[in-house]
Amino acid sequence: MQAIKSRLREIEANLSPEALTLWLEFGDFLRQRDANEPTRCKRTLRDLAGGLENADALSGDPVTIQEKLRNEWN
């Protein structure tokens, strides 16, 4: 996070007053958007884990599935 803050300060230091105004307006826009929009996805990676083992294409013997996948390239 410190690297991000440092980069933001560097950008701000090199902006013209007009560009700095736009920069601040954009920052306010992002802050307001984030405040009005709760977390986009409440699922975690753990929630997404699994499931493919029940897919038709991947159900069955793993060795047979691997052989079929390899044979597709022949």
WOHUMO-V163371 format. One record per run of one state. SS is the DSSP state (hx for helix, st for strand, lp for the rest). FROM is the first residue (numbers start at 1). TO is the last residue. If there is no record, write none. Layout:
# WOHUMO-V163371
ss = <SS:SS>
from = <FROM:FROM>
to = <TO:TO>
This chain:
# WOHUMO-V163371
ss = <lp:hx:lp:hx:lp:hx:lp:hx:lp:hx:lp:hx:lp>
from = <1:2:14:17:37:45:49:52:55:56:59:62:72>
to = <1:13:16:36:44:48:51:54:55:58:61:71:74>
